[in-house]
Amino acid sequence: MRRGLPGDDRWYLLQDLAIIAFSVAVAVALVKTDLLVRLLTQTRELEFAGSFIAGLFFTSVFTTAPAMVTLGAIAQVNTLFGTALLGAAGAVVGDLIIFRFFRDHFSEHLASIVRQQGGGRRFKTLFRLRSFRWLTFLVGGLIIASPLPDELGISLLGFSKMRTSWFIPLSFTFNFIGIVVIGIVARSFG
């Protein structure tokens, strides 16, 4: 961990928040300009490659809805489990980018500020409790599987300092389950 001036951590946290704001702005622009919808509509015809690309966009709050529609449409014409396997693989890539950012940057800067404010011991003790770690594991995984934004679940897992070797299978499993459910619902209405 870096040692610097007390304001350094606030500066790094502001940089992290600026990166988040920029990525939100890009995602909103993609949705507002229909560029994302056009991209996903064109990839739908690519069948399994389209599943991977739609899975990649399945991870963000701003791109989840068009990705769900695309995954549902692909699942109607292709195998449900093939669509879910490749969609979950794409979702893991997207989730991993977000997870690495939260675990390696944002959570560390936020924790440093909490320590400076005197709450470091309680914060550290809470995340070391085995029951709390399992709870974040379960709640984070359920959020990833649901239509809720993956960022919420991933930030929970990032704050608990989950290892990447645990995160990847967790993300894959819960995204797979979520995409299977989307495929089943799409097939029942299609």
Helices and strands as residue ranges (DSSP letters): H 6-32, H 35-44, H 48-57, H 64-77, H 80-101, I 102-106, H 107-116, H 120-128, H 130-145, H 150-159, H 164-189
